């Protein structure tokens, strides 16, 4: 078994030729090798292997057949990999070489295995050298196939064979500067399963995080940060498709990473961390309007459109905010297509992997997590006692602190295994979520009020009166709904004391 120290990029087709025939600055290149690879991925009809985080592939290269098992590896960008030679293109479950698939192997599994999808790739492999480090650059052109459906493959992978990880990132930076290379964390297997399920650019959600209670807190931070990076990067194509859920999940991934930086702040280098925080805040801001306008349109305006009189006014408001939402979606998509976004991805990943994290000595993550949760919960209890008297800005700061505690509970869940600990964590998750949702709704109401008033004040003369009336109704409804939410939130704060 080996962990691949590799980075994968999506590059527009024209850029692949530049990479193949050009020289990356600061590198020496060797002689290229070419191969045509036909790979078949096997699983059961219900995708049992995928559900266990495994993939089974048989690859044909000329007359050679290679069976490969890959596994998801917690907190890593590479994956566990086990290979063995076969005599044909049919999987052989007797040759699993101690892989995780061995535990699932059975006569019944063998009978149920069938081809799920195929990939056909023309691969050009270039050995390159940077400052004594040996790096392999692979250019893949081809397609993923499921029956008559297919998707193109235009990828470059760079893998560190021997040497320093920083040389891998410097090569990645040179690649990005020469082309429009964008860090791409979805494997061919993930794309193949999505195509088999009929999904195009699906929304990516947060994956569970597994930590070992004996590991150092700085190592735990890397695992948490990697998970958050996978989460938000995985939604780039969904944002390009103007998918509202994709925009929401990218924002959640960014918030998870920003929360992790805040929670582990004492272990992080200040100067480089500030640069990362600034860029993450920029991207979060580029997505904010699209999410806020989508929520306002779907949860407030459209329900009101069914019963607000006069209908002409609410129709005008709906039309106005539909236009604004479309512009905000385009703003989000443009941000994802920008060079600044592509640079952000590499810089953040390099910072997580390469920056010096941690203080002197060893800080066990379980001890770190327990102290952090207690300290943060006590601060919420103190600030939440006068919740209904807080200003809007103070309530917003409190909501952010609650959100960070909720994320922390999820980050650290695997560290606490006893029944009582699990129960308290579940209660913390429940109360903090309801508290966060209540304060979030109040915050949304305030934002919606500003948007509704803006729509009324800036309406054209011919429908200003009707739009102003409709906007007033919307504001009144949301003010009325906000009051009981604050009372409920106050009760949730008091229930945190038992935790």
C-alpha positions in Angstrom: 0.0 0.0 0.0 1.2 3.5 -0.7 -0.3 7.0 -0.4 -0.1 9.0 -3.6 1.4 12.5 -3.1 -0.4 13.9 -6.1 -2.4 16.9 -7.2 -4.9 16.8 -10.0 -6.0 19.7 -12.3 -8.6 20.3 -14.8 -7.2 22.1 -17.8 -9.0 23.4 -21.0 -8.2 21.2 -23.9 -6.0 23.8 -25.6 -3.9 24.1 -22.4 -3.1 20.4 -22.5 -1.0 20.8 -25.6 0.9 23.6 -24.0 1.8 21.4 -21.1 2.7 18.5 -23.4 5.0 20.4 -25.7 6.2 23.2 -23.4 8.7 23.5 -20.6 7.5 24.4 -17.1 9.7 27.1 -15.6 12.2 25.8 -13.0 11.9 22.2 -14.2 13.9 19.7 -16.3 11.9 17.3 -18.4 12.7 13.8 -19.5 11.5 11.7 -22.4 7.7 11.4 -22.6 5.9 8.0 -22.7 2.5 7.4 -24.2 -0.1 4.8 -23.6 -3.8 4.1 -24.4 -5.5 2.9 -21.3 -9.0 1.2 -21.2 -10.3 0.8 -17.6 -13.4 -0.9 -16.5 -14.8 -0.2 -13.0 -16.7 -3.0 -11.3 -19.3 -2.9 -8.5 -22.6 -4.5 -7.4 -25.9 -3.1 -8.8 -26.4 -1.2 -5.5 -22.8 0.1 -5.5 -21.7 -1.8 -2.4 -18.0 -1.0 -2.9 -18.6 2.7 -3.3 -20.6 2.8 -0.1 -17.6 1.3 1.7 -15.3 4.0 0.1 -13.7 1.5 -2.3 -13.3 1.2 -6.0 -12.3 -1.8 -8.1 -10.8 -1.3 -11.5 -9.3 -3.5 -14.2 -7.0 -1.6 -16.6 -5.8 -2.8 -20.0 -2.6 -1.5 -21.4 -1.9 -3.3 -24.6 -1.8 -7.0 -23.6 -1.4 -6.3 -19.8 -4.2 -6.3 -17.3 -3.9 -4.7 -13.9 -6.4 -4.9 -11.1 -6.4 -2.0 -8.8 -8.3 -1.4 -5.5 -8.4 2.2 -4.2 -9.7 3.4 -0.9 -10.7 6.8 0.5 -8.0 7.8 3.0 -9.2 10.0 5.8 -7.8 13.5 5.6 -5.6 12.8 2.6 -5.7 14.0 -1.0 -4.1 10.8 -2.2 -5.7 7.4 -1.7 -4.7 4.0 -0.6 -3.9 1.8 -3.6 -3.3 -1.9 -4.2 -2.4 -3.3 -7.6 -1.9 -6.8 -9.0 -1.4 -8.3 -12.4 -4.2 -10.4 -14.0 -4.4 -12.7 -17.0 -7.7 -11.2 -18.3 -10.1 -8.3 -17.9 -12.2 -10.1 -15.3 -11.6 -9.2 -11.6 -9.9 -11.8 -9.5 -11.0 -11.5 -5.8 -8.3 -14.0 -4.8 -5.7 -11.4 -5.6 -6.5 -8.6 -3.2 -3.1 -8.3 -1.6 -4.4 -7.4 1.9 -6.5 -4.5 0.6 -9.7 -3.4 2.4 -11.7 -5.2 -0.2 -10.5 -8.5 1.2 -12.9 -8.1 4.2 -15.8 -7.8 1.8 -14.8 -10.6 -0.6 -17.2 -13.5 -0.9 -18.7 -15.8 -3.4 -21.8 -13.8 -3.3 -19.9 -10.5 -4.0 -18.1 -12.1 -6.9 -21.4 -13.2 -8.5 -22.9 -9.7 -8.1 -19.9 -7.7 -9.6 -20.6 -6.2 -12.9 -19.1 -3.3 -15.1 -20.5 0.0 -14.0 -18.6 2.4 -16.3 -15.4 2.6 -18.4 -12.8 5.1 -19.1 -10.8 5.4 -22.3 -7.7 7.6 -21.9 -4.7 8.5 -23.9 -2.0 9.2 -21.3 1.3 11.1 -21.9 3.7 10.8 -19.0 6.5 13.2 -18.5 9.2 12.7 -15.9 10.3 16.1 -14.6 12.8 17.3 -12.0 12.7 20.4 -9.8 15.6 21.1 -7.4 16.5 17.4 -7.2 12.9 16.2 -6.6 11.5 13.7 -9.0 8.0 14.4 -10.2 5.8 12.6 -12.7 3.4 14.7 -14.8 0.6 12.8 -16.5 -1.6 14.3 -19.2 -5.0 12.5 -19.7 -7.3 13.0 -22.6 -10.2 10.8 -23.1 -13.7 10.1 -21.9 -15.8 8.3 -19.2 -18.5 6.1 -20.7 -21.7 4.6 -19.4 -23.6 3.0 -22.3 -24.2 5.6 -24.9 -23.5 8.5 -22.5 -20.0 10.0 -22.0 -18.1 12.9 -20.4 -14.7 14.2 -21.6 -11.5 13.8 -19.5 -9.0 16.7 -19.8 -6.8 16.4 -16.8 -3.2 16.7 -15.6 -1.8 14.9 -12.6 1.5 15.7 -10.9 2.8 13.2 -8.5 5.8 13.4 -6.2 7.9 10.3 -6.7 10.9 11.4 -4.6 11.8 14.6 -2.9 10.3 17.6 -1.1 6.5 18.3 -1.1 7.2 22.0 -1.6 8.7 21.2 -5.0 5.4 19.6 -5.9 3.6 22.8 -5.0 6.1 24.9 -6.9 5.5 22.8 -10.0 1.8 23.1 -9.5 2.1 26.9 -9.3 4.2 26.9 -12.5 1.5 24.8 -14.2 -1.2 27.2 -13.1 0.6 30.2 -14.3 1.3 28.7 -17.7 -2.3 27.5 -18.2 -5.8 27.9 -16.8 -5.2 24.9 -14.6 -7.7 24.5 -11.8 -7.2 22.2 -8.8 -9.7 19.3 -9.2 -10.3 16.9 -6.4 -12.9 14.5 -7.9 -11.5 11.2 -9.1 -12.4 9.5 -12.4 -14.3 6.9 -10.2 -16.4 9.6 -8.6 -17.3 11.1 -11.9 -18.0 7.6 -13.4 -20.5 6.8 -10.6 -22.2 10.2 -11.0 -22.6 9.6 -14.7 -24.0 6.1 -14.0 -26.5 7.6 -11.7 -27.4 10.3 -14.2 -25.9 13.2 -12.3 -24.2 16.1 -13.9 -22.0 18.4 -11.8 -23.7 17.1 -8.6 -23.6 19.1 -5.3 -20.9 18.0 -2.9 -21.6 17.7 0.8 -19.4 17.5 3.9 -17.9 14.1 4.5 -17.5 12.7 8.1 -14.2 13.5 9.8 -12.2 10.8 11.7 -9.6 11.8 14.2 -7.4 9.7 16.5 -7.6 11.0 20.1 -3.8 10.5 20.4 -2.8 12.6 17.5 -1.4 16.1 17.8 -3.8 19.0 17.5 -1.9 20.5 14.5 -2.3 17.2 12.6 -6.0 17.2 13.4 -6.2 20.7 12.0 -4.8 19.5 8.7 -7.4 16.7 8.5 -10.3 19.0 9.3 -9.0 21.7 6.8 -8.5 19.1 4.0 -12.1 18.0 4.5 -13.4 21.5 4.3 -11.3 22.2 1.1 -12.7 19.1 -0.5 -16.2 20.3 0.4 -16.1 23.8 -1.1 -13.9 22.9 -4.1 -16.2 20.0 -5.0 -19.1 22.5 -5.7 -17.2 24.7 -8.2 -19.0 23.1 -11.2 -22.4 23.3 -9.5 -21.8 27.0 -8.9 -21.0 27.5 -12.6 -24.3 25.8 -13.3 -26.1 28.4 -11.2 -27.2 25.6 -8.8 -28.6 27.3 -5.7 -27.8 24.2 -3.5 -24.3 24.1 -4.9 -23.8 27.8 -4.0 -25.1 27.1 -0.5 -22.8 24.1 0.0 -19.8 25.9 -1.3 -20.5 28.6 1.3 -20.9 26.0 4.0 -17.5 24.5 3.0 -15.9 27.9 3.2 -17.5 28.6 6.6 -16.2 25.2 7.9 -12.7 26.1 6.9 -12.9 29.5 8.3 -14.3 28.1 11.5 -11.5 25.6 11.7 -9.0 28.4 11.4 -10.7 30.3 14.2 -10.9 27.2 16.5 -7.2 26.3 15.9 -6.0 29.9 15.7 -3.4 29.5 18.5 -1.6 26.8 16.6 -1.4 28.7 13.2 1.2 31.2 11.9 -0.3 34.6 12.0 1.1 36.3 8.9 0.3 33.6 6.3 -3.0 32.8 8.1 -4.2 36.4 7.6 -3.6 36.1 3.9 -5.6 32.9 3.7 -8.5 34.3 5.8 -8.6 37.4 3.5 -9.0 35.3 0.3 -11.6 33.0 1.9 -13.6 36.0 3.0 -13.4 37.4 -0.5 -14.8 34.2 -2.0 -17.5 33.9 0.6 -18.6 37.5 -0.2 -18.8 36.8 -3.9 -21.4 34.0 -3.2 -23.3 35.8 -0.5 -25.8 37.8 -2.6 -26.8 34.8 -4.7 -27.7 32.8 -1.6 -29.5 35.7 0.2 -31.5 36.6 -2.9 -32.5 33.0 -3.6 -33.7 32.5 0.0 -35.7 35.8 -0.1 -37.3 34.9 -3.4 -38.2 31.4 -2.6 -39.1 31.6 1.1 -40.6 35.0 1.3 -41.7 36.5 -2.0 -43.1 33.5 -3.7 -45.3 32.4 -0.8 -46.6 36.0 -0.4 -47.4 36.1 -4.1 -50.3 33.7 -3.6 -52.2 36.0 -1.2 -50.9 39.6 -1.2 -53.2 42.3 -2.6 -52.7 44.0 -5.0 -51.1 41.2 -7.0 -49.6 43.7 -9.5 -47.3 45.0 -6.7 -46.0 41.6 -5.5 -45.6 40.5 -9.2 -43.3 43.6 -9.7 -41.3 42.8 -6.6 -41.0 39.2 -7.7 -39.8 40.2 -11.2 -37.3 42.7 -9.7 -35.7 40.1 -7.3 -35.7 37.4 -10.0 -33.5 39.8 -12.0 -31.3 40.6 -9.1 -30.8 36.9 -8.3 -29.8 36.1 -11.9 -27.2 38.8 -11.7 -25.9 37.5 -8.3 -25.7 34.0 -9.8 -23.6 35.3 -12.6 -21.4 37.2 -10.1 -20.8 33.9 -8.3 -20.0 32.0 -11.5 -17.6 34.7 -12.6 -15.7 34.5 -9.3 -15.3 30.7 -9.8 -14.0 31.2 -13.3 -11.5 33.8 -12.2 -7.7 33.5 -11.9 -8.0 34.7 -8.3 -10.1 31.6 -7.5 -7.7 29.2 -9.1 -4.8 30.9 -7.2 -6.8 30.7 -4.0 -7.2 26.9 -4.3 -3.5 26.2 -4.6 -2.4 28.8 -2.0 -4.9 27.5 0.6 -4.0 23.9 0.0 -0.2 24.7 0.2 -0.7 26.7 3.4 -2.5 23.7 5.0 0.1 21.2 3.9 3.3 23.2 4.1 3.0 26.0 6.7 4.5 25.3 10.1 1.6 24.5 12.4 1.7 23.8 16.1 3.3 25.2 19.2 6.3 23.7 21.0 5.5 20.3 22.4 2.7 17.8 21.8 -0.9 18.9 22.3 -3.2 15.8 22.2 -6.3 16.7 20.1 -8.8 15.2 22.6 -7.6 17.4 25.4 -7.4 20.4 23.1 -11.0 19.7 21.8 -12.5 19.3 25.3 -11.1 22.5 26.6 -12.1 24.4 23.5 -15.7 23.2 23.6 -16.1 24.1 27.3 -14.6 27.5 26.8 -16.7 28.3 23.8 -20.0 27.1 25.3 -19.4 29.2 28.4 -18.8 32.3 26.3 -22.1 31.7 24.4 -24.0 31.2 27.7 -22.6 34.5 29.1 -23.4 36.6 25.9 -26.8 34.9 25.4 -28.3 35.8 28.8 -29.5 39.2 27.4 -30.3 37.9 23.9 -33.4 39.9 23.3 -31.7 43.1 24.3 -28.7 42.6 22.0 -28.2 44.8 19.0 -28.5 43.3 15.5 -24.7 43.3 15.2 -24.1 41.7 18.6 -26.7 39.0 17.8 -24.9 38.3 14.5 -21.6 37.9 16.3 -23.2 35.5 18.8 -24.7 33.5 15.9 -21.2 33.1 14.4 -19.9 31.9 17.7 -22.7 29.3 18.0 -22.0 28.2 14.4 -18.3 27.6 15.3 -19.2 25.5 18.3 -21.6 23.4 16.2 -18.9 22.9 13.6 -16.4 22.0 16.4 -18.8 19.3 17.7 -18.9 17.8 14.2 -15.1 18.1 13.7 -14.4 16.4 17.1 -17.2 13.8 17.2 -14.9 10.8 16.5 -12.8 11.6 19.6 -15.6 10.9 22.1 -16.8 7.3 22.0 -18.7 6.6 25.2 -22.5 6.6 25.2 -22.7 9.5 27.6 -20.3 11.6 25.5 -22.1 10.8 22.3 -25.4 11.8 23.9 -24.1 15.1 25.1 -22.5 15.8 21.7 -25.9 15.0 20.0 -27.6 17.4 22.4 -25.1 20.1 21.8 -25.6 19.6 18.0 -29.4 19.8 18.4 -29.5 22.9 20.6 -26.8 24.8 18.8 -28.5 24.1 15.4 -31.9 25.3 16.6 -30.3 28.3 18.2 -28.3 29.1 15.1 -31.3 28.6 12.9 -33.4 31.0 15.0 -30.8 33.7 15.0 -30.1 33.1 11.4 -33.8 33.6 10.5 -33.8 36.8 12.5 -30.7 38.0 10.6 -32.3 37.0 7.3 -35.4 39.1 8.2 -33.3 42.2 8.8 -31.5 41.6 5.4 -34.9 41.0 3.7 -36.3 44.2 5.2 -33.5 46.2 3.7 -33.9 44.5 0.3 -37.7 45.0 0.3 -37.3 48.7 1.2 -34.7 49.2 -1.4 -37.0 47.7 -4.0 -39.8 50.1 -3.0 -37.6 53.2 -2.9 -36.1 52.5 -6.3 -39.2 51.4 -8.1 -40.1 53.1 -11.4 -42.9 55.7 -11.1 -45.6 53.7 -12.9 -45.7 50.9 -10.2 -44.0 52.6 -7.2 -47.1 52.7 -5.1 -48.0 49.0 -5.7 -44.5 47.8 -5.1 -44.2 49.9 -1.9 -47.4 48.4 -0.6 -46.2 44.8 -1.4 -42.8 45.5 0.2 -44.5 46.9 3.3 -46.5 43.7 3.7 -43.3 41.6 3.3 -41.6 43.6 6.0 -44.5 43.4 8.4 -44.8 39.6 8.0 -41.1 39.1 8.8 -41.1 41.5 11.8 -44.0 39.5 13.2 -42.2 36.2 12.7 -39.0 37.3 14.3 -40.3 38.0 17.8 -41.1 34.4 18.9 -37.8 33.2 17.4 -35.8 35.4 19.7 -37.8 34.1 22.7 -37.1 30.5 21.6 -33.4 31.2 21.1 -33.2 32.5 24.6 -34.5 29.2 26.0 -31.9 27.3 23.8 -29.1 29.3 25.4 -30.1 28.3 28.9 -30.3 24.6 27.9 -26.6 24.7 26.9 -25.6 25.0 30.5 -26.2 21.2 31.1 -23.6 20.4 28.5 
